[in-house]
Amino acid sequence: MPAIIPIPAFSDNYIWVVREGVAAAVVDPGDAEPVLAYLERERLALTAIVTTHHHGDHVGGNAALLARFPVPVFGPARETIPGRTHALAEGDVIKVPGVALELRVLDVPGHTAGHIAYVSREQDEPLAFVGDTLFAAGCGRLFEGTAAQMAASLAKLAALPGETRIYCAHEYTLANLQFALAVEPGNVALRERQLREQGKRDRDQPTVPSTVALERATNPFLRAGEPSVFAAAQAHAGRKLADATEAFAVVREWKNGFRPA
Ligand SMILES: [Zn+2]
């Protein structure tokens, strides 16, 4: 199993490096600079670029990395990805060049129309690269998709085995947890999580990866059908909501206008 290391980029992005021996693949390199510095420092050769969606803070480094390392670029079939050599959609399986990692593709539209996620086929230590779809205690904004699409995409990720490690692309966790607690002030697992994640940030550690089990227990966007979240969404909307998808849409809107204390 290769090691997976975060490279911080911009103000709050993580570029994930999958490394084994002298080989390294990168996931969503929004900026080439910190990736090239890391490869040089660690004496690694880039073997692949893996992309979840077309936003600049996920693909902005592709061209400069390719100029130095002409490697395969895996990305969503339905989006424009610089240098893409492998156009992927739900059900595709890739072997990441240079490292022992096989990934299965899920279509997860919502944040962008063609967003994909990658799920490992390892039974032992399952993992998923989810880009800007599922965040620790949060989810991506709906830039190109509908609430129903995003709710369905999140449900696919929530259905993965509980121990699946979730590698998302941003360090938004503490702000997300403030919102989650506004939705579910009585959720004990959520309060415990806030203390834990605050401790990590105080020590300058990343709060990710998370796990599917932890997200199911604490992420309001995966919990729209739970009585506590559903009731909070109805109270916020000031009307009866028909189903969990409608509650998800209300919670997503609520978060858009939420300012952490
Ligand atoms: Zn994005």
Residues whose N, C-alpha, C, O or C-beta is under 5 A from the ligand:
A	BS01	ZN	H55 D132
